[in-house]
Amino acid sequence: MENQIIEQLTVATSKSFETMKNLGDINSSAVRKMTDLQFNFISTNMESGIEQAKSLSKKTNINDALASSTEFANDYSEKMTGFISQAVEIFTQSSDEATNLFEKTIATKAAPAKQPAKTTTVKGATKKPAKKAA
């Protein structure tokens, strides 16, 4: 009986560890993707700022400067919308992966567990599985 309990606990612990490891992998992947996206975001901001400064330094009148700033703002807005879309995609993908993992885990837990065969003991006899009634 004790061996069965220990075996069941070992199996449960192993499955829990595997589930947590898979969840950690999903989270690590999301963090890596978001880190890459943030690096690209910062690089784009730096490049855009430099481009705007160069463009504005060449303008000699206010109308040209305003037109250049408007063009820059539109271009920058498109880039930021792209970054936001990518971030939403990363979060959605990670959420879907985590949901699938949890659904799979719950489905596994909901499946009926195998019950150990019952044994009967008679003095001087060895343990044998009990016969099932028909």
C-alpha positions as CSV (number, residue, x, y, z in Angstrom):
1,M,0.0,0.0,0.0
2,E,2.8,2.4,0.9
3,N,4.6,1.7,-2.4
4,Q,1.4,2.5,-4.3
5,I,1.0,5.8,-2.6
6,I,4.7,6.7,-3.2
7,E,4.3,5.6,-6.8
8,Q,1.2,7.8,-7.3
9,L,2.9,10.8,-5.6
10,T,6.0,10.3,-7.9
11,V,3.8,10.2,-11.0
12,A,1.9,13.3,-9.9
13,T,5.0,15.2,-9.1
14,S,6.6,14.3,-12.4
15,K,3.6,15.4,-14.3
16,S,3.4,18.6,-12.4
17,F,7.0,19.3,-13.0
18,E,6.6,18.6,-16.7
19,T,3.6,21.0,-16.9
20,M,5.5,23.7,-15.0
21,K,8.6,23.2,-17.3
22,N,6.4,23.6,-20.4
23,L,4.8,26.7,-19.0
24,G,8.2,28.1,-18.2
25,D,9.3,27.4,-21.8
26,I,6.2,29.3,-23.1
27,N,7.0,32.2,-20.8
28,S,10.7,32.2,-21.8
29,S,9.8,32.2,-25.4
30,A,7.5,35.2,-25.0
31,V,10.1,37.1,-23.0
32,R,12.7,36.5,-25.7
33,K,10.4,37.6,-28.4
34,M,9.3,40.7,-26.4
35,T,13.0,41.5,-25.7
36,D,13.8,41.4,-29.4
37,L,10.8,43.5,-30.2
38,Q,11.8,46.1,-27.5
39,F,15.4,46.2,-28.9
40,N,14.0,46.8,-32.4
41,F,11.6,49.5,-31.0
42,I,14.5,51.3,-29.3
43,S,16.6,51.1,-32.5
44,T,13.8,52.4,-34.6
45,N,13.2,55.3,-32.1
46,M,16.9,56.2,-32.2
47,E,17.1,56.0,-36.0
48,S,13.8,58.0,-36.4
49,G,15.1,60.7,-34.1
50,I,18.3,61.0,-36.0
51,E,16.5,61.1,-39.3
52,Q,14.2,63.8,-38.0
53,A,17.0,65.9,-36.6
54,K,18.9,65.7,-39.9
55,S,15.8,66.5,-41.9
56,L,14.9,69.5,-39.7
57,S,18.5,70.9,-39.7
58,K,18.3,71.2,-43.5
59,K,15.0,73.2,-43.5
60,T,15.3,76.9,-43.9
61,N,11.7,78.0,-43.4
62,I,8.9,77.1,-40.9
63,N,6.5,75.7,-43.6
64,D,9.1,73.1,-44.8
65,A,9.9,72.2,-41.1
66,L,6.2,71.7,-40.3
67,A,5.7,69.6,-43.5
68,S,8.7,67.5,-42.6
69,S,7.5,67.0,-39.0
70,T,4.0,66.0,-40.2
71,E,5.6,63.4,-42.6
72,F,7.8,62.1,-39.8
73,A,4.8,61.8,-37.4
74,N,2.8,59.8,-40.0
75,D,5.7,57.5,-40.7
76,Y,6.5,57.1,-37.0
77,S,2.8,56.3,-36.3
78,E,2.9,53.5,-38.8
79,K,6.0,52.0,-37.3
80,M,4.5,52.2,-33.8
81,T,1.3,50.5,-35.0
82,G,3.5,47.7,-36.4
83,F,5.2,47.3,-33.0
84,I,1.9,47.2,-31.2
85,S,0.6,44.6,-33.6
86,Q,3.6,42.4,-33.1
87,A,3.4,42.7,-29.3
88,V,-0.3,41.7,-29.4
89,E,0.6,38.8,-31.7
90,I,3.3,37.6,-29.2
91,F,0.9,37.8,-26.3
92,T,-1.9,36.1,-28.1
93,Q,0.4,33.3,-29.2
94,S,1.7,32.8,-25.7
95,S,-1.8,32.9,-24.3
96,D,-3.0,30.3,-26.8
97,E,0.0,28.0,-26.0
98,A,-0.6,28.3,-22.2
99,T,-4.4,27.7,-22.7
100,N,-3.7,24.6,-24.8
101,L,-1.2,23.4,-22.1
102,F,-3.7,23.8,-19.3
103,E,-6.5,22.2,-21.3
104,K,-4.3,19.3,-22.1
105,T,-3.3,19.0,-18.4
106,I,-6.9,19.2,-17.2
107,A,-8.0,16.6,-19.8
108,T,-5.3,14.3,-18.5
109,K,-6.3,14.8,-14.9
110,A,-10.0,14.3,-15.8
111,A,-9.3,10.9,-17.3
112,P,-10.1,8.2,-14.8
113,A,-7.1,6.9,-13.0
114,K,-6.2,3.3,-13.1
115,Q,-7.1,1.6,-9.8
116,P,-4.7,-1.0,-8.5
117,A,-6.0,-4.5,-8.5
118,K,-7.5,-5.5,-5.1
119,T,-5.9,-8.4,-3.4
120,T,-7.3,-10.8,-0.8
121,T,-5.2,-12.5,1.8
122,V,-5.8,-16.0,3.2
123,K,-3.5,-17.3,6.0
124,G,-0.6,-19.2,4.4
125,A,-1.6,-18.2,0.9
126,T,0.0,-15.6,-1.4
127,K,-1.8,-12.5,-2.5
128,K,-3.9,-12.9,-5.7
129,P,-6.2,-10.4,-7.4
130,A,-9.8,-10.7,-6.5
131,K,-12.1,-12.1,-9.1
132,K,-14.5,-9.6,-10.7
133,A,-18.2,-10.3,-10.6
134,A,-19.7,-10.8,-14.0
